[in-house]
Amino acid sequence: MRTRVLLAMLAMVMSLGTTVMADESSWTGEVVDLACYVANGAHGSDHAGCAKSCVKNGQPMGLLTDDGTLVLLAADHKDGEPFEQLKDHAGDKVEVMGSLAEKDGMKIVTVTGSKAAS
C-alpha cells in the first residue's frame, strides 16, 4: 500500500510542469529580437538593422515561424556557435535546425544549425 501511495505521489509531481522534448527538426521563419517584437511588433526588413544590434547586445532572440508561431531560440550547451552565427541573420528569413522543448506553454528551440530559407 505504501509503495502505491509513493508511486501515485511521484506520478503527480512528475506531471506538474512536464517538459516535452522533440527530436531534431527544422523550422522556417524570421529571426526576431524579442525585446522589440513582443513590446512593439517590430520585425521585417525595415527592422533588421535594429534586430541585429539588439541580439548582438544580449537581447533574447526568437523565431517567428511562417505559421505565426513565436519560439524562443537558445544556444546548445555543447556547441553554442550555431546560435551565435544566427545573430547575424536577425531580421532575415532562415531555416533553423534544433530540438524543440515546451514547458508551461513556452516553446524553446535549442539551435544546432541554420541556413538561408529557400
C-alpha distance (Angstrom), angle and dihedral (degrees) to the residues before:
residue distance angle dihedral
M1 . . .
R2 3.79 . .
T3 3.81 90.7 .
R4 3.81 92.0 52.7
V5 3.79 91.5 50.6
L6 3.81 91.2 49.9
L7 3.80 91.7 47.7
A8 3.81 91.2 48.9
M9 3.81 91.0 50.1
L10 3.80 91.2 47.7
A11 3.80 91.4 50.5
M12 3.79 90.9 49.9
V13 3.81 93.2 49.9
M14 3.80 91.8 46.8
S15 3.81 91.7 52.0
L16 3.81 91.7 57.7
G17 3.78 111.8 91.2
T18 3.79 93.8 -4.2
T19 3.77 114.9 -170.5
V20 3.78 115.6 -140.3
M21 3.80 115.6 -156.1
A22 3.77 127.1 -170.2
D23 3.78 130.8 -157.6
E24 3.79 119.6 -102.4
S25 3.79 112.0 -59.2
S26 3.81 139.6 148.4
W27 3.79 137.4 -114.6
T28 3.80 130.8 -166.7
G29 3.77 124.2 -145.1
E30 3.78 147.0 94.1
V31 3.79 121.3 -51.1
V32 3.82 105.7 -128.3
D33 3.76 134.3 -176.5
L34 3.77 103.5 -122.0
A35 3.82 95.9 -145.8
C36 3.81 92.4 64.7
Y37 3.80 98.2 31.3
V38 3.81 98.7 49.8
A39 3.81 95.5 40.6
N40 3.81 99.3 39.1
G41 3.80 109.6 8.2
A42 3.82 88.9 -115.9
H43 3.81 114.4 165.0
G44 3.79 141.8 117.0
S45 3.77 133.7 72.9
D46 3.84 92.9 -50.2
H47 3.80 89.2 59.7
A48 3.83 99.0 39.7
G49 3.82 95.9 101.4
C50 3.79 92.6 51.0
A51 3.82 91.3 44.4
K52 3.82 92.1 52.9
S53 3.80 91.1 48.8
C54 3.81 92.9 47.0
V55 3.82 96.7 50.4
K56 3.81 92.8 43.6
N57 3.81 87.6 53.6
G58 3.80 93.0 53.1
Q59 3.79 106.5 -88.9
P60 3.82 113.0 143.6
M61 3.78 116.6 -95.9
G62 3.78 128.2 -140.3
L63 3.77 141.7 175.9
L64 3.79 119.6 -122.0
T65 3.80 99.6 -156.7
D66 3.78 125.2 -145.8
D67 3.81 89.9 -103.1
G68 3.83 92.0 54.4
T69 3.81 97.6 -102.4
L70 3.79 115.5 141.1
V71 3.81 117.4 -147.3
L72 3.78 129.2 -179.6
L73 3.80 114.5 -121.3
A74 3.81 121.0 -140.9
A75 3.79 136.8 -177.6
D76 3.79 119.7 -106.7
H77 3.81 108.5 -113.4
K78 3.80 90.4 -136.7
D79 3.82 96.3 48.5
G80 3.79 120.5 10.4
E81 3.81 94.9 173.9
P82 3.85 96.5 94.3
F83 3.82 88.8 54.2
E84 3.81 92.1 48.0
Q85 3.82 91.3 49.1
L86 3.80 90.1 51.0
K87 3.82 89.6 63.9
D88 3.83 88.0 72.8
H89 3.82 87.7 62.1
A90 3.81 98.6 54.4
G91 3.78 106.2 139.2
D92 3.81 91.8 22.8
K93 3.79 131.1 105.5
V94 3.81 110.1 -112.9
E95 3.76 143.4 159.7
V96 3.81 110.4 -117.0
M97 3.79 121.4 -159.0
G98 3.80 122.2 -157.5
S99 3.76 145.3 90.7
L100 3.79 125.7 -63.1
A101 3.80 123.8 -136.3
E102 3.78 126.5 179.9
K103 3.77 128.8 -165.1
D104 3.79 129.9 166.4
G105 3.81 90.3 -10.3
M106 3.81 95.7 -52.1
K107 3.79 117.7 120.9
I108 3.78 119.7 -155.2
V109 3.79 130.3 179.7
T110 3.80 118.2 -155.1
V111 3.79 102.2 -144.6
T112 3.80 118.1 -130.0
G113 3.81 97.8 160.8
S114 3.79 147.2 -18.7
K115 3.78 142.3 -162.9
A116 3.78 138.2 -177.2
A117 3.78 111.3 -76.8
S118 3.76 116.0 -108.8
